[in-house]
Amino acid sequence: MIEFYVSCKSKEGANKHPPLIANTIRQCLFDHQIIASGREFYMYINAERHNLEDYKNAILLSFLCKIDRTSDLTIDELNVALEPAFNKLSEQDGLENFRISKS
């Protein structure tokens, strides 16, 4: 099992629908052959409202993600694999400043 955290910032009014975010990340992992089925990826949500310096009333979203596979991935490999998903979520849904960290 691979565990990692994905966090991003969202401006007020952006699309913060968790299943949309999870499905975009899941599809990207599938496209990069990191997972073979959608049931190998899990996302747990912890969203809190913050008043961030750069964004008034911005929301910081934090997700615990788990990939059900035996071999490990580095943060760099995860960043490369998930970059298309982050770009899509940024352009279409107003989410930005994606960061990945290991647990």
CYANA upper distance limits for C-alpha pairs under 8 A (distance plus 0.5 A):
  1 MET  CA     66 LYS  CA      7.07
  1 MET  CA     67 ILE  CA      6.17
  1 MET  CA     68 ASP  CA      5.17
  1 MET  CA     69 ARG  CA      5.75
  1 MET  CA     70 THR  CA      6.39
  1 MET  CA     71 SER  CA      8.48
  1 MET  CA     72 ASP  CA      8.39
  2 ILE  CA     66 LYS  CA      5.98
  2 ILE  CA     67 ILE  CA      5.53
  2 ILE  CA     68 ASP  CA      7.02
  2 ILE  CA     69 ARG  CA      7.29
  2 ILE  CA     70 THR  CA      8.12
  2 ILE  CA     71 SER  CA      8.40
  2 ILE  CA     72 ASP  CA      6.66
  2 ILE  CA     73 LEU  CA      7.94
  3 GLU  CA     64 LEU  CA      7.68
  3 GLU  CA     65 CYS  CA      6.23
  3 GLU  CA     66 LYS  CA      5.07
  3 GLU  CA     67 ILE  CA      7.12
  3 GLU  CA    102 LYS  CA      7.05
  3 GLU  CA    103 SER  CA      6.60
  4 PHE  CA     64 LEU  CA      6.55
  4 PHE  CA     65 CYS  CA      5.87
  4 PHE  CA     66 LYS  CA      7.07
  4 PHE  CA    100 ILE  CA      7.33
  4 PHE  CA    101 SER  CA      6.19
  4 PHE  CA    102 LYS  CA      4.85
  4 PHE  CA    103 SER  CA      5.83
  5 TYR  CA     62 SER  CA      7.45
  5 TYR  CA     63 PHE  CA      6.04
  5 TYR  CA     64 LEU  CA      5.14
  5 TYR  CA     65 CYS  CA      6.31
  5 TYR  CA     99 ARG  CA      8.45
  5 TYR  CA    100 ILE  CA      6.02
  5 TYR  CA    101 SER  CA      5.66
  5 TYR  CA    102 LYS  CA      6.59
  5 TYR  CA    103 SER  CA      7.21
  6 VAL  CA     62 SER  CA      6.40
  6 VAL  CA     63 PHE  CA      5.70
  6 VAL  CA     64 LEU  CA      7.11
  6 VAL  CA     65 CYS  CA      7.69
  6 VAL  CA     98 PHE  CA      7.32
  6 VAL  CA     99 ARG  CA      6.14
  6 VAL  CA    100 ILE  CA      5.15
  6 VAL  CA    101 SER  CA      7.19
  7 SER  CA     60 LEU  CA      7.58
  7 SER  CA     61 LEU  CA      5.97
  7 SER  CA     62 SER  CA      4.85
  7 SER  CA     63 PHE  CA      6.68
  7 SER  CA     97 ASN  CA      8.35
  7 SER  CA     98 PHE  CA      6.08
  7 SER  CA     99 ARG  CA      5.78
  7 SER  CA    100 ILE  CA      7.11
  8 CYS  CA     60 LEU  CA      6.42
  8 CYS  CA     61 LEU  CA      5.94
  8 CYS  CA     62 SER  CA      7.27
  8 CYS  CA     95 LEU  CA      6.95
  8 CYS  CA     96 GLU  CA      6.15
  8 CYS  CA     97 ASN  CA      5.70
  8 CYS  CA     98 PHE  CA      4.90
  8 CYS  CA     99 ARG  CA      6.91
  9 LYS  CA     58 ALA  CA      7.18
  9 LYS  CA     59 ILE  CA      6.20
  9 LYS  CA     60 LEU  CA      5.15
  9 LYS  CA     61 LEU  CA      6.68
  9 LYS  CA     95 LEU  CA      6.28
  9 LYS  CA     96 GLU  CA      5.82
  9 LYS  CA     97 ASN  CA      6.44
  9 LYS  CA     98 PHE  CA      7.78
 10 SER  CA     14 ALA  CA      6.68
 10 SER  CA     16 LYS  CA      8.00
 10 SER  CA     58 ALA  CA      6.11
 10 SER  CA     59 ILE  CA      5.61
 10 SER  CA     60 LEU  CA      6.89
 10 SER  CA     61 LEU  CA      7.93
 10 SER  CA     94 GLY  CA      6.69
 10 SER  CA     95 LEU  CA      5.20
 10 SER  CA     96 GLU  CA      6.84
 11 LYS  CA     55 TYR  CA      7.44
 11 LYS  CA     57 ASN  CA      7.66
 11 LYS  CA     58 ALA  CA      5.23
 11 LYS  CA     59 ILE  CA      6.92
 11 LYS  CA     94 GLY  CA      7.17
 11 LYS  CA     95 LEU  CA      7.69
 12 GLU  CA     57 ASN  CA      6.80
 12 GLU  CA     58 ALA  CA      6.22
 12 GLU  CA     59 ILE  CA      7.59
 14 ALA  CA     93 ASP  CA      6.26
 14 ALA  CA     94 GLY  CA      5.52
 14 ALA  CA     95 LEU  CA      7.45
 15 ASN  CA     93 ASP  CA      5.49
 15 ASN  CA     94 GLY  CA      7.13
 15 ASN  CA     95 LEU  CA      8.24
 16 LYS  CA     20 LEU  CA      8.45
 16 LYS  CA     21 ILE  CA      8.00
 16 LYS  CA     93 ASP  CA      8.02
 16 LYS  CA     95 LEU  CA      8.40
 17 HIS  CA     21 ILE  CA      7.09
 18 PRO  CA     22 ALA  CA      6.57
 18 PRO  CA     45 ILE  CA      8.07
 19 PRO  CA     23 ASN  CA      6.40
 20 LEU  CA     24 THR  CA      6.65
 21 ILE  CA     25 ILE  CA      6.82
 21 ILE  CA     89 LEU  CA      7.74
 22 ALA  CA     26 ARG  CA      6.42
 22 ALA  CA     42 TYR  CA      8.46
 22 ALA  CA     43 MET  CA      6.87
 23 ASN  CA     27 GLN  CA      6.48
 24 THR  CA     28 CYS  CA      6.82
 24 THR  CA     85 ALA  CA      6.27
 24 THR  CA     89 LEU  CA      8.13
 25 ILE  CA     29 LEU  CA      6.76
 25 ILE  CA     82 LEU  CA      7.16
 25 ILE  CA     85 ALA  CA      6.06
 25 ILE  CA     86 PHE  CA      8.37
 26 ARG  CA     30 PHE  CA      6.69
 26 ARG  CA     38 GLY  CA      6.90
 26 ARG  CA     41 PHE  CA      6.95
 27 GLN  CA     31 ASP  CA      6.55
 27 GLN  CA     38 GLY  CA      8.35
 28 CYS  CA     32 HIS  CA      6.77
 28 CYS  CA     81 ALA  CA      7.48
 28 CYS  CA     82 LEU  CA      6.64
 28 CYS  CA     84 PRO  CA      7.44
 28 CYS  CA     85 ALA  CA      6.36
 29 LEU  CA     33 GLN  CA      6.73
 29 LEU  CA     34 ILE  CA      5.72
 29 LEU  CA     35 ILE  CA      6.36
 29 LEU  CA     81 ALA  CA      7.17
 29 LEU  CA     82 LEU  CA      7.44
 30 PHE  CA     34 ILE  CA      6.41
 30 PHE  CA     35 ILE  CA      5.57
 30 PHE  CA     36 ALA  CA      6.62
 30 PHE  CA     37 SER  CA      7.49
 30 PHE  CA     38 GLY  CA      8.01
 32 HIS  CA     81 ALA  CA      6.82
 35 ILE  CA     40 GLU  CA      6.61
 35 ILE  CA     41 PHE  CA      7.87
 35 ILE  CA     67 ILE  CA      8.06
 35 ILE  CA     68 ASP  CA      8.48
 35 ILE  CA     69 ARG  CA      8.23
 36 ALA  CA     40 GLU  CA      7.77
 40 GLU  CA     66 LYS  CA      8.48
 40 GLU  CA     67 ILE  CA      6.07
 40 GLU  CA     68 ASP  CA      5.32
 40 GLU  CA     69 ARG  CA      7.90
 41 PHE  CA     65 CYS  CA      7.74
 41 PHE  CA     66 LYS  CA      6.24
 41 PHE  CA     67 ILE  CA      5.14
 41 PHE  CA     68 ASP  CA      6.86
 42 TYR  CA     65 CYS  CA      6.10
 42 TYR  CA     66 LYS  CA      5.58
 42 TYR  CA     67 ILE  CA      7.00
 43 MET  CA     63 PHE  CA      6.73
 43 MET  CA     64 LEU  CA      6.21
 43 MET  CA     65 CYS  CA      4.93
 43 MET  CA     66 LYS  CA      6.96
 44 TYR  CA     63 PHE  CA      5.95
 44 TYR  CA     64 LEU  CA      5.48
 44 TYR  CA     65 CYS  CA      6.75
 45 ILE  CA     61 LEU  CA      8.29
 45 ILE  CA     62 SER  CA      6.81
 45 ILE  CA     63 PHE  CA      5.22
 45 ILE  CA     64 LEU  CA      6.98
 46 ASN  CA     61 LEU  CA      7.20
 46 ASN  CA     62 SER  CA      5.88
 46 ASN  CA     63 PHE  CA      6.54
 46 ASN  CA     64 LEU  CA      8.44
 47 ALA  CA     59 ILE  CA      8.14
 47 ALA  CA     60 LEU  CA      7.07
 47 ALA  CA     61 LEU  CA      5.24
 47 ALA  CA     62 SER  CA      6.34
 47 ALA  CA     63 PHE  CA      8.42
 48 GLU  CA     59 ILE  CA      7.12
 48 GLU  CA     60 LEU  CA      6.70
 48 GLU  CA     61 LEU  CA      7.14
 49 ARG  CA     57 ASN  CA      7.96
 49 ARG  CA     58 ALA  CA      7.54
 49 ARG  CA     59 ILE  CA      5.37
 49 ARG  CA     60 LEU  CA      6.86
 50 HIS  CA     57 ASN  CA      7.09
 50 HIS  CA     58 ALA  CA      6.72
 50 HIS  CA     59 ILE  CA      6.08
 50 HIS  CA     60 LEU  CA      6.90
 51 ASN  CA     55 TYR  CA      7.62
 51 ASN  CA     56 LYS  CA      6.28
 51 ASN  CA     57 ASN  CA      5.60
 51 ASN  CA     58 ALA  CA      6.55
 51 ASN  CA     59 ILE  CA      8.06
 52 LEU  CA     56 LYS  CA      6.62
 52 LEU  CA     57 ASN  CA      7.48
 52 LEU  CA     58 ALA  CA      6.68
 73 LEU  CA     77 GLU  CA      6.53
 73 LEU  CA     78 LEU  CA      7.06
 74 THR  CA     78 LEU  CA      6.80
 75 ILE  CA     79 ASN  CA      6.58
 75 ILE  CA    100 ILE  CA      7.22
 75 ILE  CA    101 SER  CA      7.22
 75 ILE  CA    102 LYS  CA      7.50
 76 ASP  CA     80 VAL  CA      6.75
 77 GLU  CA     81 ALA  CA      6.62
 78 LEU  CA     82 LEU  CA      6.43
 78 LEU  CA    100 ILE  CA      8.19
 79 ASN  CA     83 GLU  CA      6.28
 79 ASN  CA    100 ILE  CA      7.50
 82 LEU  CA     86 PHE  CA      6.75
 83 GLU  CA     87 ASN  CA      6.60
 84 PRO  CA     88 LYS  CA      6.67
 85 ALA  CA     89 LEU  CA      6.64
 86 PHE  CA     90 SER  CA      6.47
 86 PHE  CA     96 GLU  CA      8.26
 86 PHE  CA     98 PHE  CA      7.26
 87 ASN  CA     91 GLU  CA      6.60
 88 LYS  CA     92 GLN  CA      6.38
 88 LYS  CA     93 ASP  CA      8.17
 89 LEU  CA     93 ASP  CA      5.57
 89 LEU  CA     94 GLY  CA      7.21
 89 LEU  CA     95 LEU  CA      6.32
 89 LEU  CA     96 GLU  CA      8.27
 90 SER  CA     94 GLY  CA      5.53
 90 SER  CA     95 LEU  CA      5.05
 90 SER  CA     96 GLU  CA      5.78
 91 GLU  CA     95 LEU  CA      8.20
